[in-house]
Amino acid sequence: MTLTGRLGVVALVGALVVGFGVPSWAGIALVAAVLLAAVIVDLVLAGGVRGLALVRSGETSVRLGESVDVTLTLGNSGRRAVRGMLRDAWSPSAGAELDRHPVALPAGERRVVTTRLTPTRRGDRSAFRVTVRSLGPLGLAGRQGSHTVPWTVRVLPPFHSRKHLPSRLAKLQRMDGRNAVLIRGQGTEFDSLREYVIGDDVRSIDWRASARASDVMVRTWRPERDRHVVLVLDTGRVSAGRVGDSPRLDAALDAALLLAVLASRAGDRVDLIAYDRQVRASVTGSTGVNLLPSLVTAMAPLEPSLIETDARGMVAEVLRRTRRRSLVVLLTGLDTAPLEEGLFPLLPMLTSRHKLLIAAVADPRVAEMAHGRGDAEAVYGAAAAERTLAERRNVTARLGRYGVDVVDATPDDLPPALADRYLALKAAGKL
């Protein structure tokens, strides 16, 4: 049962009548009896809400920042019409624009209610419950009941870095020989022969072919194909640090998506592992048009874990999954302590079998603080920032001695920088 504000207004009018007209106990009893009778009439004549049939439909996924509509179909199999209000409750981060809807549902009919969602966070956003309030003809009281109608919308990563994809694909096309000039690089795959032109590297001359032809012939090369790229997302404590308004993990996801699409277009096979103390997400065997949907679906529910990553377990998982030599792209932090205790002792075992590329998210605020000289506080902040930058440079140099490539860039610059480093490794035949 539910009572409305109209009942309060009527009760106030009744109190005024008693106070100025019949100020007695009999008047109070009369007004109370009238109000009680009106409430009972409303409750008896209000349409039932327990027997309503509710079914959801609509989209089950949406990119972060976009909107999606979820529909709720109500069926009234009762004998009385249901008139009142419906509340379709969602989690706050689902961003429901309007969760309350007026309802006028005659007996034996159906109505459709649409709720527009604009989520504010990645992950699975779930519907809570549907509450229907059916009022009587007087509008003083009514029946109210809740229904559990499950529905989940998976909010996918926004993939802002896709704006960099056309320019990197153009670079890939130039490397791949689809433009006029083919490249020659150590370790690349032989493509074809053509006649020598001024400016060609004399080291690419094929003397055997030239002896059989009437002109000097040179070999053309193309980047390696059918290589294996393993994206490893560190979802431990270092990924929880916020840079600007977002955790480092969000920037890592964006960079991983750009690299995955680019590598797939280049003819390489891409797998994904998200790990902290256990595997949080995994994508294996997806190719072509299925790769990007598989990646964003797997990445959507990932959240940073406030625990230290088990580096030994992560390396063991990579080695277990990848038997052939691969490019392992580890998206993690460059903090000295976690690397000293975790990854550094395991580098020889990993780099002996695979090419390792580490991508880290740098905080642009640290670089800004390093230039501060306005007052004593700014100078101390600058000293701390310089020490942080020096530690990151030292870690990068130490990783380089193990043959590890490092990309250290701000959230906006990390995706294109990582893509460019991949293209450079591919052109050099180091995958």
PEDATA-V735533 format. One record per residue. PHI is phi as a letter, one per 20 degrees, with the letter a starting at -180 (NA if undefined). Layout:
# PEDATA-V735533
phi-><PHI,PHI>
This chain:
# PEDATA-V735533
phi-><NA,b,d,d,f,f,f,f,f,f,f,f,f,f,f,f,f,f,f,d,d,c,f,b,f,f,f,f,f,f,f,f,f,f,f,f,f,f,f,f,f,f,f,f,e,f,f,f,d,f,e,f,d,d,c,e,b,p,f,d,b,b,f,g,n,d,d,b,d,c,d,c,e,d,d,d,e,e,e,c,f,d,c,r,c,c,d,d,e,c,f,g,f,f,m,f,f,b,d,d,c,f,c,c,c,f,f,m,d,c,c,d,d,d,d,e,d,c,f,d,b,f,o,e,d,d,f,e,b,d,d,d,d,d,e,f,f,e,m,e,b,a,d,c,b,d,c,e,c,f,a,c,d,e,e,e,g,f,l,f,f,f,f,e,f,g,f,f,f,f,f,f,f,f,f,e,n,e,e,f,d,e,d,c,b,f,n,e,e,f,d,a,d,b,f,f,c,g,o,f,f,f,f,e,f,e,f,f,f,f,f,e,d,e,b,f,d,c,e,d,c,c,f,f,c,l,e,d,d,d,e,d,e,e,d,e,g,f,e,e,f,e,c,m,e,c,f,g,f,f,f,f,f,f,f,f,f,f,f,f,f,f,f,f,f,e,n,e,e,c,c,c,c,d,b,c,d,b,f,e,b,b,c,c,n,e,c,l,f,e,f,f,g,f,f,f,f,f,f,g,e,f,c,f,d,e,c,f,f,e,f,f,f,f,f,f,f,f,f,f,e,c,e,e,f,c,e,e,d,d,e,b,d,d,f,f,f,f,f,f,e,d,e,g,f,e,f,g,f,e,f,f,d,c,e,d,c,d,d,c,e,e,e,f,f,f,f,f,f,f,e,f,b,f,b,f,f,f,f,f,f,f,f,f,f,f,f,f,f,f,f,f,f,f,f,f,f,f,f,f,f,e,n,e,e,c,d,c,b,f,g,f,e,f,g,f,f,f,f,f,f,f,f,f,f,f,f,e,m,d,e>
